[in-house]
Amino acid sequence: MKAIRIMKPGDVKICDVDMPVRKPGEALLKVLYGGICGSDLGSYRGTFAYFDYPRIPGHEFSAEILEIDENSKGLKPGMVVTCNPYFNCGTCYSCTHGLVNACMDNQTMGCQRDGAFCEYITMPVERIYDGKGISPKILAAVEPFCIGYHGVQRAGIRKGDKVLVIGAGTIGVFAGLAVKALGGEVYICDVLPSKVQYARENFGFSGGILNDSPEHFSEEIGRITGTFRSGSGVVPNGFDVCIEAVGLPSTFQSAIDAACFGGRVVQIGVGKKNLDFNFTLLQKKELNVFGSRNAKKKDFLELIDLISSGKADISKVITNEYPFEQASNAFADFSDRGADMLKVVLKF
């Protein structure tokens, strides 16, 4: 069969590889669509923290079941499904305490192990979820929606919370949609005007902030959340929740700065660089800072139900489609013209 491999940064090839052999407890799947994640793009650029070369990327996908044994989940050949791609060890401290998404030896498909960007894969039955009639293209976007949704759940969003999402890429938009579903008021932030505009026009967010300078950023926070006159001057009140969905030191600092006193900050973005910052801000503001890694089975099942019921339309997140044979072009275009793209999918 054919598979996509990132050989080294900037080098994507279509390779011939052996067909997978199905083991007991596994299903044989024909991949239908795969989404290029920000981490896949980072792997292509050589900036992603969890990747070794060469590697088959891909952990956002939909597939058709070709072969499967009798199972208690009612999964059968011909069904269109998606899968949980985060393989956990089951024996570490995190796993034994129910935090399987934060396994100490986590292996995500396409990152620490080969991924789904090939014509056929095998998957353990317990990791396969019925797509409940969602189209294969949309179903391939459930996994990144889960990433944003899981992070938002960490923040304990309350109805009426003013929430700043930093990063108007796929994960940021999905986080914003999750906040909306939970009754929060969403403001999206990015350094690219086109990203902010697209997010506001297509997903019904309450507003946007162009983070083009620290001064303008602070002014916009004050405009949206109000201001307070303290002994040191007029300062913004800040957002109830700030969600970092970029993975840069500067954007994490922005999340800390934009949070209100007693606020909540969620770190979803993944990066390689360090941040030297005044940690006493955490104490001064009494901030609650949460890391968010991967997602859980619960997130997948809840979002599949949400989308299949028609309560969440995520079709406009997908902006570009390529046949998988053009994977090299897809990665290069996404890397060069990311400002004009949101979710890029490959059709297998």
Secondary structure, DSSP 8 states (H G I E B T S, - for coil): -EEEEEEETTEEEEEE-------TTEEEEEEEEEEE-HHHHHHHHT--SS--SSB----EEEEEEEE----TT---TT-EEEE--EE--SSSHHHHTT-GGG-TT-EEBTTTB--S-BSEEEEEGGGEEE-TT--HHHHTTHHHHHHHHHHHHHHT--TT-EEEEE--SHHHHHHHHHHHHTT-EEEEEES-HHHHHHHHHHH--SEEEE-SSHHHHHHHHHHHH-EEEETTEEEE--EEEEEE-S--HHHHHHHHHHEEEEEEEEE----S------THHHHHHT-EEEE--S--HHHHHHHHHHHHTTS---GGGEEEEEEGGGHHHHHHHHHHSGGG-SEEEEE-
